[in-house]
Amino acid sequence: MNETPEQLQHLAGEYVLGTLSAAARREVAQRLAHEPLLRAEVDAWEQRLLPLTALAPEAAPSERLWPRIAASLTVRPALAGVAGPAAANGWRRWWDDLRLWRGLAGGAVAASLVLALLLVLRPTAPEAAYMVVLVAPQDQGAGWVVQTSMNRQLTLTPLRGTVVPDRKALQFWTKAPGWSGPVSLGLVQSNRSLKLALDQLPPVQPDQLFEITLEPATGSPIGKPTGPVLYIGKAVKVM
């Protein structure tokens, strides 16, 4: 293969995320045995994304899930004659595999994380240096994604709507290890993305804290958070 380093990194990222087609995934798995550069990129992506797995707690599927799936798999007579018993048995074995349902049990947080990580891998997206998934402290639901790029740009993207009471506003903050206190990045709207230049701040660091709090309509009057924390997360280096 003659991929550029960027293409190799992109391919490894999609392999780790599981977004490749089955055929492409098998091809990458075969290449890993004899391509050390590709194997190193896959290892690097696994290390980058490992801290994010803590944001997706285990969740048991609903008791109604399996009956609905079983009902949807009823073989229609017309298809049964074409597919035959062997194909039907193969489907049953696949759907009965406990590993499948363990993989699907991550819930909305895991789905939001995959969506957020896909934003990093899109060819049209800026090269990302850090990413933060801001989650609600109460239910660990992902609400926002923060991406910082090599050109000192920050993008804040909502994953779900946030109800803001009258005469209140959402305020965006950050604080890195060693800073004396949090720094406001401004007010944000619950359903709109925000892009900021970070020219006035030091470079983003691993474990840098980002959070969104509920403040008065004009923002915190004292230069630091006064209201409850609605979403919070730490920066993870992804590039």
Secondary structure, DSSP 8 states (H G I E B T S, - for coil): ----HHHHHHHHHHHHHT-S-HHHHHHHHHHHTT-HHHHHHHHHHHHHHGGGGGGS------TTHHHHHHHHT---HHHHHHHHHHHHHHHHHHHH-HHHHHHHTTHHHHHHHHHHHHHHH-TTS--EEEEEEEE-TTT--EEEEEEEETTSEEEEEESS-----TTEEEEEEEE-TT-SS-EEEEEE-TTS-EEEE-TTS----TT-EEEEEEEETT--TTSS--S-EEEEEE-EE--
